[in-house]
Amino acid sequence: MSEEKITMPVSGDEQAVASEARRSFLRKSVAVAGGAVMAGTVAGRAAAEPLAIPPTNKMLGRGVVSVPYGMPSKFEAHVVRRNVEWLTPDTIASISFTPLQDLEGIITPAGLHFERYHGGAVDIDPATHRLVVHGLVDKPMIFTVDDLKRMPQTSGVWFMECPANGAMEWRGVQMDSLQFTHGMISCSEWVGVSLLDLMKAVGVKKDATWFYGEGADGSGLQRSIPLPGAKDQFGKPIPDADKIYKDIIIAYAQNGEALRPENGYPIRIVVPGTEANLSVKHLRRIKFTNKPLVTYQETRHYTDGMPDGRFRQYTLINETNSVVTFPCPDKKLSGKGAYEIRGLAWSGRGKVKAVDVSVDGGKTWKEAKLVDPVLSKCLTRFIFPWEWDGKETLVMSRAMDETGYVQPTLRQLREVRGTNSIYHKNSIQTWKITANGEVKNVQIENL
């Protein structure tokens, strides 16, 4: 583990025109003098003579279907999920982290989607699996997986994030790796049946304000999920209850193929924009009720400890967040010159509206370019052209969503939440770039 804290003066914002900055960056990146690439501007080499013929030009490759299910190249063997051995007592009730630093675009391959188990992954026979939908309904029904696949199909590209993403960093720096600071998030195309269609099929009664899902794995995970009009066990209204339910689907496919066992095969709930534990895997039961079940997982876990000793409950939305994915501790700089800062932003309340980048520790900020597609409750890429002078500096990003919510600083978050919390840490992340190009995870105490 490593820990580093920085205290520094902070001034106001400074906006700049991103398009002009990008044009300047491109001009520098393609500068050519006398047929040779100018030093320090482009990652590449001047071609003095034609390339030598490689060995692979003189051999036959493997035949079709010699690998019936395509696998990554052996040279990409390092791109895998990882866990933190000291984080949990065993791997049965544990979590793995997505290698964000090695991914491109917004879609996470299913085999790299982060895992969270309460009782280990199971592989359930879809031919025998059943989903019962009951409770405050006119017509309780049991569905096979094939029944669900016969219903109208719906889909969406949404991120899924554990509320404990970043939890290890609440009190100070713990890990010098993007994979471990932010890797409890993935983004996929999910395909399945709309919850609204299931509700119509069973005739949900008007007084139903909650439903809960239950899994068929060893943990039997149960989570209460709000509908319009939902209130907690003390009569307090649940924020965004009238919005959360609209996009919910019962998914049987992910990224073009059936769900994988670690991702909930054969069916799971997907509740876009909310903490991932609501998206119950291996779904076997949906029960509509007029109150939350206040299950074990809703009291023992997934509550927010506050400075006054009380705990917040049913804080379901994952707030706006962002992180620079290059450079990062896993991807250092190779020397001074032109670079493109890249990152990801997301919001559980809708679309990302803007992302600012600072390369001087928050003294000034400039607007980054959002890369299409920009979708609701989905990872959004941003890029920012930058000329590094080879000196030590601090790089960070902050996002704003379409509701106007701005990603907070660590100080702002701690002023409200203290340092005893675990969940929903969405503060600005700072990377320190050293003079030799290495990147360190740091926290600026007064920002």
Helices and strands as residue ranges (DSSP letters): E 5-6, H 18-29, E 32-33, E 36-37, G 55-58, G 74-76, G 100-102, G 110-112, E 130-135, E 141-144, H 145-150, E 154-161, G 167-169, H 178-182, E 185-194, H 195-202, E 210-215, E 222-226, H 241-244, G 245-247, E 249-254, E 257-258, G 261-263, E 268-270, G 276-278, E 283-289, G 296-298, E 304-305, E 311-312, E 321-326, E 337-346, E 352-358, E 366-367, E 369-371, E 380-388, E 393-401, H 410-417, E 430-433, E 439-444
